[in-house]
């Protein structure tokens, strides 16, 4: 009788284990969520870069190339997706003896990955890009590496998401070679166009940190007359006051 009872107990145990395994396997089923941006995020990504955030640097051939600082890209990522919903990491790094600048000892390069995270839906979107920067004598290696990482972040944000793409559009394919795209460029905006664009941008912008940065940029900008600067700052102060009382 004891043997029969033990046999039945073992059978029940096996059945229980089998059920548990099946339950675990079922929980591994792949669930695909629809990946999409909110209307506000789409609008923010489609917004042109305000002229006060656009800078110029000299490149080979005595020409100039437009660019935005890494801080602007970080601020836009924070504003559009939130500080906890994106990350940037370096996947690879290395050095090359290539010398586009004769004064350099070589060049450091990185491959970075920009990840947009949706915690609610449980998915991640990856955008990879490479960046590089010359290594100059007497300059800390870490500075060159940091510049290469910033270069990769800006390219990933531009190519993958469209952040400041209007600034780097003509240079994306040739900037790595140290040259400016030879294709015809879009005509430069007039000061009136820049002023109207700035007003539109301020109207759409709701992030207090970004608006404060715009004020700082306006103080040193040469794109506008003093009257235009005063008008733009007046609009910003009004928005800041309104958001403060909201």
C-alpha positions as CSV (number, residue, x, y, z in Angstrom):
1,X,0.0,0.0,0.0
2,X,2.8,2.4,0.8
3,X,4.4,1.7,-2.6
4,X,1.1,2.5,-4.4
5,X,0.7,5.8,-2.4
6,X,4.3,6.8,-3.1
7,X,3.8,6.1,-6.8
8,X,0.7,8.2,-6.9
9,X,2.5,11.1,-5.1
10,X,5.3,11.0,-7.6
11,X,2.8,11.1,-10.4
12,X,1.1,14.1,-9.0
13,X,4.5,15.8,-8.5
14,X,5.5,15.2,-12.1
15,X,2.2,16.6,-13.3
16,X,2.7,19.7,-11.1
17,X,6.2,20.3,-12.5
18,X,5.0,19.9,-16.0
19,X,2.3,22.5,-15.5
20,X,4.8,24.9,-14.0
21,X,7.1,24.5,-17.0
22,X,4.2,25.1,-19.4
23,X,3.3,28.3,-17.5
24,X,6.8,29.6,-17.7
25,X,7.0,29.0,-21.4
26,X,3.7,30.7,-22.0
27,X,5.0,33.8,-20.2
28,X,7.8,34.1,-22.7
29,X,5.4,34.9,-25.6
30,X,6.5,37.9,-27.6
31,X,4.3,40.9,-27.3
32,X,4.7,43.5,-30.0
33,X,3.5,47.0,-29.2
34,X,2.9,49.7,-31.7
35,X,5.9,52.1,-31.7
36,X,4.8,55.7,-32.3
37,X,5.4,59.3,-31.3
38,X,2.9,61.6,-29.7
39,X,1.6,64.5,-31.8
40,X,3.5,66.9,-29.6
41,X,6.8,64.9,-30.1
42,X,6.3,64.9,-33.8
43,X,5.8,68.7,-33.8
44,X,8.8,69.3,-31.6
45,X,11.0,67.1,-33.9
46,X,9.8,69.0,-37.0
47,X,10.6,72.4,-35.5
48,X,13.5,74.2,-37.2
49,X,16.5,75.1,-35.1
50,X,16.4,78.7,-33.8
51,X,19.1,80.8,-35.5
52,X,20.5,81.8,-32.1
53,X,21.6,78.2,-31.4
54,X,23.3,77.8,-34.8
55,X,27.1,78.4,-34.9
56,X,29.8,78.3,-37.6
57,X,33.2,76.8,-37.7
58,X,36.0,76.8,-40.3
59,X,36.6,73.7,-42.3
60,X,39.0,72.7,-45.1
61,X,39.2,74.9,-48.1
62,X,38.7,78.1,-46.2
63,X,34.9,77.4,-46.0
64,X,32.6,77.4,-43.1
65,X,30.2,74.8,-41.8
66,X,27.1,75.3,-39.5
67,X,26.6,73.3,-36.4
68,X,24.8,73.2,-33.0
69,X,26.5,72.5,-29.6
70,X,26.0,69.2,-27.9
71,X,24.2,71.0,-25.0
72,X,21.4,72.0,-27.4
73,X,20.9,68.4,-28.5
74,X,20.9,67.1,-24.9
75,X,18.3,69.8,-24.0
76,X,16.1,68.9,-26.9
77,X,16.2,65.2,-26.0
78,X,15.3,66.0,-22.4
79,X,12.5,68.2,-23.5
80,X,11.0,65.9,-26.1
81,X,11.5,62.5,-24.4
82,X,12.3,63.3,-20.8
83,X,15.6,62.8,-18.9
84,X,14.8,59.2,-17.9
85,X,13.6,58.1,-21.4
86,X,16.8,58.2,-23.4
87,X,20.5,57.3,-23.0
88,X,23.7,57.5,-25.0
89,X,26.5,54.9,-24.7
90,X,29.8,54.3,-26.6
91,X,29.8,50.9,-28.3
92,X,33.3,51.1,-29.8
93,X,36.3,53.4,-29.8
94,X,39.7,53.6,-31.4
95,X,42.4,55.7,-33.0
96,X,43.6,56.2,-36.5
97,X,46.8,57.8,-37.9
98,X,44.6,59.9,-40.3
99,X,45.6,63.6,-40.2
100,X,43.1,65.8,-41.9
101,X,44.7,68.6,-39.8
102,X,48.5,68.7,-40.2
103,X,48.8,70.0,-36.6
104,X,47.1,66.9,-35.3
105,X,48.9,63.7,-34.1
106,X,46.1,61.5,-35.3
107,X,42.4,61.0,-34.7
108,X,40.1,59.3,-32.1
109,X,36.9,57.8,-33.3
110,X,33.8,56.3,-31.6
111,X,30.6,54.5,-32.5
112,X,27.8,55.6,-30.2
113,X,24.3,54.4,-29.7
114,X,21.4,56.7,-28.8
115,X,18.5,54.8,-27.2
116,X,15.0,56.1,-26.9
117,X,13.1,54.2,-24.1
118,X,9.3,53.9,-23.7
119,X,8.9,52.5,-20.2
120,X,5.1,52.4,-20.4
121,X,5.0,50.2,-23.6
122,X,8.3,48.4,-22.8
123,X,10.3,49.0,-25.9
124,X,13.6,50.7,-27.0
125,X,14.6,52.3,-30.3
126,X,18.3,52.4,-31.2
127,X,20.0,55.0,-33.4
128,X,23.8,54.5,-34.0
129,X,26.3,57.0,-35.4
130,X,30.0,57.5,-35.5
131,X,32.0,60.5,-34.4
132,X,35.6,61.6,-34.6
133,X,38.0,64.3,-33.5
134,X,41.7,65.2,-34.0
135,X,44.2,64.5,-31.3
136,X,46.3,67.6,-30.8
137,X,49.7,67.9,-29.0
138,X,49.4,69.2,-25.5
139,X,45.6,68.7,-25.4
140,X,44.3,66.1,-22.9
141,X,43.2,62.9,-24.7
142,X,40.0,63.0,-22.7
143,X,39.0,66.2,-24.4
144,X,39.4,64.7,-27.9
145,X,37.4,61.7,-26.8
146,X,34.7,63.8,-25.4
147,X,34.4,65.8,-28.6
148,X,34.2,62.6,-30.6
149,X,31.4,61.3,-28.4
150,X,29.5,64.6,-28.7
151,X,29.9,64.4,-32.5
152,X,28.4,60.9,-32.5
153,X,25.5,62.0,-30.3
154,X,24.7,64.9,-32.6
155,X,24.8,62.8,-35.7
156,X,22.6,60.0,-34.1
157,X,20.0,62.7,-33.0
158,X,20.1,64.3,-36.4
159,X,20.0,61.2,-38.7
160,X,17.8,59.1,-36.4
161,X,15.3,61.7,-35.0
162,X,15.8,64.9,-37.0
163,X,17.0,67.1,-34.2
164,X,19.0,70.0,-35.8
165,X,18.8,68.1,-39.1
166,X,18.1,71.4,-40.9
167,X,21.5,72.6,-39.7
168,X,23.6,69.6,-40.7
169,X,21.6,68.4,-43.8
170,X,24.2,69.5,-46.4
171,X,27.1,68.2,-44.3
172,X,26.1,64.8,-43.0
173,X,27.8,62.8,-45.8
174,X,30.9,64.8,-46.1
175,X,31.6,66.3,-42.7
176,X,33.6,63.1,-41.7
177,X,36.0,63.8,-44.6
178,X,36.5,67.4,-43.3
179,X,34.8,69.1,-46.3
180,X,31.6,70.9,-46.9
181,X,29.0,69.5,-49.3
182,X,29.5,70.9,-52.7
183,X,25.9,70.8,-53.7
184,X,24.0,74.1,-53.9
185,X,23.0,75.4,-50.5
186,X,19.7,76.9,-49.5
187,X,19.8,80.6,-49.5
188,X,20.6,82.3,-46.2
189,X,17.7,83.6,-44.2
190,X,17.3,87.3,-44.0
191,X,17.2,89.0,-40.6
192,X,13.5,89.5,-41.0
193,X,13.0,85.7,-41.6
194,X,15.2,84.9,-38.6
195,X,13.1,87.2,-36.4
196,X,9.8,85.7,-37.6
197,X,11.2,82.1,-37.1
198,X,12.4,83.1,-33.6
199,X,8.9,84.4,-32.7
200,X,7.3,81.2,-33.9
201,X,9.8,79.1,-32.0
202,X,9.1,81.0,-28.8
203,X,5.4,80.6,-29.2
204,X,5.7,76.8,-29.6
205,X,8.4,76.3,-26.8
206,X,7.1,75.5,-23.4
207,X,10.2,74.3,-21.6
208,X,11.4,76.9,-19.1
209,X,15.0,75.8,-19.2
210,X,15.1,76.1,-23.0
211,X,13.5,79.5,-22.9
212,X,16.0,80.8,-20.3
213,X,18.8,79.5,-22.6
214,X,17.2,81.4,-25.5
215,X,17.5,84.6,-23.5
216,X,21.2,84.0,-22.8
217,X,21.8,83.4,-26.6
218,X,19.9,86.5,-27.5
219,X,22.1,88.6,-25.3
220,X,25.2,87.8,-27.4
221,X,23.5,87.2,-30.8
222,X,24.3,89.4,-33.8
223,X,21.3,88.1,-35.8
224,X,18.9,90.7,-34.5
225,X,18.6,94.4,-33.9
226,X,18.3,95.6,-30.3
227,X,14.6,96.3,-30.8
228,X,14.1,92.7,-32.1
229,X,16.0,91.3,-29.1
230,X,13.8,93.3,-26.7
231,X,10.7,92.0,-28.4
232,X,11.8,88.4,-28.3
233,X,12.8,88.6,-24.7
234,X,9.5,90.3,-23.8
235,X,7.7,87.3,-25.3
236,X,9.8,84.9,-23.4
237,X,9.4,86.7,-20.1
238,X,5.6,86.6,-20.6
239,X,5.7,82.8,-21.2
240,X,7.9,82.3,-18.2
241,X,5.5,84.3,-16.0
242,X,2.5,82.5,-17.4
243,X,4.0,79.0,-16.7
244,X,5.0,80.1,-13.2
245,X,1.5,81.1,-12.3
246,X,-0.1,78.0,-14.0
